[in-house]
Amino acid sequence: MRHLFCLLIALTLPASAVFSQLRLAKIFGNHMVLQQSSPVPVWGWAPAGSLVQIRCSWAPGQVFNGNADAQGAWSVTLPTPTGSLTPREIEITAGTEKTSLTDVLIGDVWLCSGQSNMEYRVEESGYTPEQTQAAAYPHIRHLKINHAVSLQPETSLQDVGDWQVCSDETVQQFTAVGYFFARDLAERYGIPIGLVHSSWGGSQVESWISGASMAQSDLFKNYMARFPKTWAEADAIALTKLKTTILGADQSSPDSGQESAYQQPDFDISAWRSINPTFAWDWQGIWAFRGDGYMATDVEVSEKAAANAATLHLGIFNGPAELLLNGTKIWSGENAGNGDYPVPAGVLKPGKNRLLFLQKLGKATDWVEMGMRGKEVDFWLETTTGRQSLVNGWRGMPGFNGPYFFVHSSNNLGTAIYNAMIHPIIRFPLKGVIWYQGETNAIRAYEYRQAFPLLIRDWRRAWGAELPFIFVQLANWEAGNGNSNTGSDWAELREAQMLTLELPRTGMAVAVDIGDSKDIHPKNKHDVGKRLAHEARRIAYGEPSRQGSPTKPVYHFLKNSVEITFNGVNAPLVVRNKYGYVHGFELAGEDQVFHYAKAEIKGNTLFVHAEAVSHPVAVRYAWADDPFDVNLYTADGFPIAPFRSDNWKCKTERVHFDD
């Protein structure tokens, strides 16, 4: 109510009165952390031409001045001392107006960014207060920048929370990876750590890169030359792309009569898009569309099963919807989740039965994802003869005749997240960046070799410093169950990440041993944070430690085996298997067909051989979407990063961002 009251007051005042008030950029607030030993700009808005003065408790007697320009923008730079746990205060005045910031700490500020595995909160990981120890670290502070997109670089954040002091309660909303990273550094160096958290689940790397850098890149310059100037133009592009994906380049949209025929139980759905019901349409090539949508599958039942009533069970879906079985409506309603739907006797028939899920456009203000979501076990039909799965055979089709729109979300366009969630904070000094992203880019893994380094160079240019950039290599997940012989998007993405280490002041935390085959969001964020911190201590803080996970194998091909060592690894390698079996190795001959290989450890050297490959020419380790059984580690407990000796053609080489 207080926010609504303030908004109503603002709307009744002249524009000059509203925007003449002294205000700070939204990244500043009580309990914040400022980067130590740095010139830190503080900026905001005040009456045009006014003198802005800042006093800070760590510089008694000093006044730092600036002037608001004709548009009211001002900036004053404060020199910060070395980090300490001492709370500070800042006072800002402009004419008769004054505002203060309290409980400000001076320490190190890290930007936490990427997609859902960075956004994943402590509370989602299930850690107890005893495991987080959050109450012992009130000098860890967290600021969440909320989701926003823009077609142009913004000067102000659209939506941001408040700086939060770490406690058993507040830590539940922190980025879990970021928290355990910060805890390691805070404990080791005894200084405050500020986490500026700007991430978005499911986001593609291209959306985080500035338009200026994309326009100068051979990879994206043609895309930026066609970049829309308005959201209406963007929506028109999205519609054309969607129709091409769904209907083909030469097909026109079905009319309302044709769409009404979708509800007939014998309608041919073979031309519809194949759909996995366990996750939303957005991630299956129907991005950001919101309107009517059809999903259908056929299920075979016996004569005995069809003779009686049954129960249908489906996953979660949003908005108003209907369920039709053989053309008979068996349910209608809104926002169902993991529900049971009774099937009256007489609706099922022996043989093939058509199940149709019709999702309808709700209110434009409602949160809606097209399609359904859930686990495979959430989709079934239970009859008197037993339960049968409904997870396979679904096909989907958007409705083009009713009202529809495109949500302006993370992946509609390249650069749109950068404009709204990164550009407004590029004046805020950082110690470095931690990054966990790549799952969405796995289908374009080969391009990631260029796109990811471009992002790092772009952000360093924006901040005017060679920021330490520490990232997580993708964890194991069964994705598309790809492997060396079928091709693996995820293995290729991991390789692209590893190649990015050629950039200076970069580090990689390997997570291929701590993922979850069945969950793209593994709950073990503690070890990820600790491994990121190890790389940060080495790269950002100058500790004389080795790279955690070795990434540069040296191969020596013998007649019928391969000898492998790792640069910088002198201590004996360790296999976490009581019988000493090393998992994850493959060998191939000239035919490029890979076979399981045995590996033996002798000190810091591996000897790999395979009975099926008499003359190996290539060796791979952990080269799969889900190398779930890898068990090879350094003496310090870091997993060996996936690798391959060959440079044979990648599965994703011909998949491009702007296709």
Summary of the structure (lengths in Angstrom):
residues: 659
radius of gyration: 28.0
end to end distance: 46.8
largest distance: 90.6
contacts: 2211
relative contact order: 0.11
helix: 24%
strand: 29%
